[in-house]
Amino acid sequence: MADYSEDIALAREMIDEAGQVCEWRKTTVAADPDRPWQGGVPTTVVKRPTIAFLPATDGGDFGITKFKQGGDDSPAFSTYGLMAPQDFEPAVTDVLLRGGVPQTVVAIDVLRPAEQAVLYILSIA
């Protein structure tokens, strides 16, 4: 299996230079195995990844612009977020705060050659 550690380090370095530290909140629900009928207790873990934000228009679409359903040719999102691999797996159900303002992540694409995540591309509405 190929090792993409150098590519990950390069992505992290470039994103650190051009990005901003954000707040990423993951909420999990852990149920008591002795009392599963009582439901679980939600626990929120806060991570602070650096994300580089780029406009999804004005040539910043990398040729992968996704459009809304309905044929009106308007982009499905307004901003890309580039994030290097972290110690967590991002999900669209998580909460992303940019400068304290919640962002709506509509899709997460991952550049993953040989099953090793190198770059996350966040589509933000």
N, C-alpha and C positions, 0 to 999 in steps of 0.2 A: 504494500500500500504506500502510495506517495505521501510525503510529509509536506504540508503547506504552512509550516510554522513561520517561515520567512515572509510569506504573503500575508499572514495574519498580523505579524508584527508591523509590516508596512502599512496595512489598512489601519491598524490602531494608531500608528504614528501620524498619518495624514489626517485622520478624523480628530485626533487630539489637537492638532494645529488649527483646524478650520471649524471645529464643532463647539458645542456648549454642553456643560454638565446639566443633565436633566434628572427628573425623578421618575422612576419606574416602579409602580406598585403592583405586586402580585398577591392575590388573595387566594388562600387555600382553605378548605374546610376539612378538619380532622375530626372524625367521629370516635367516640369512646368505644373500643371493641366490646366492652362488657355491656354497653347500653346503646346499641346502634339505632334503636327506635326513637331516641331523643334528638336525633340529628347531630350535626357537628358544630364545632365552634370555629367561626371564621378567624383566620389569622392573616394579617397583612404584613408582607415583607417588603421593605423599601430598598431599592438598588439605585445607584447613581451612575449610570453610564454616560459617556460622552457621545453625542450624536451630532453629525453634520447635516444641516438642513439645506435643501436645494429646491428651487421652484420647479414645479412639474410642467411649466410652460416656458416660453422664451428660450427654446433650445436646450433646456435642462432635462428633457425627458428620456434621454439615452435611447430613444427609438422604441420604448416599451410603454408609451402612454396608453392607459386603459380608459375607455369611455363609458359614460353612464348608459344604462339601458334606455332605449326609446329613440335612438337615432338622432339626437339633437347635437351631436359632436361636441358636447361639453365634457371636459375631463372628469373622471370619477373622483379625483382628489386634486389638491392644490400644491402639495409639498411632498418631496421625498425626504426621508431621513435615512442616513447611512450610519450603521452601527457595527462596530467590530464584535466578534464573539465575546460573550460575557460568561459569568458563572451561573447563568440561568438561561432557560429557553423562553424567548419572548412569545407572547400570544396576543391576538387581537382583543381578547377579553380582559387583558391587563389595562391599567390606567397609566398613561404617559402624561407627565406635566412638564411643560416647557416654560421656564420662567414663572412657574406657579400657575400657568394657564393650562387646563386640560386639553389634550389633543385627541382627536378621533382617529385611531389607527384602523383603516379599513382593510388592509392586507399587509402581509409580511411575506416577502420573497427572500429566499436565502441562496447565496452562491455557495454550493456545497459539493465540490469535486471530491470523489472518493470518500463520501460520507463524513468529511471534515468541514464544518462551517467556517467560511472565510469572511463573509460579509452578509449582513442583514440589510435588506432594502425595505424600508417602511413606507407604505403609502398612507398619507395623512390628509384627511378631508379638511 
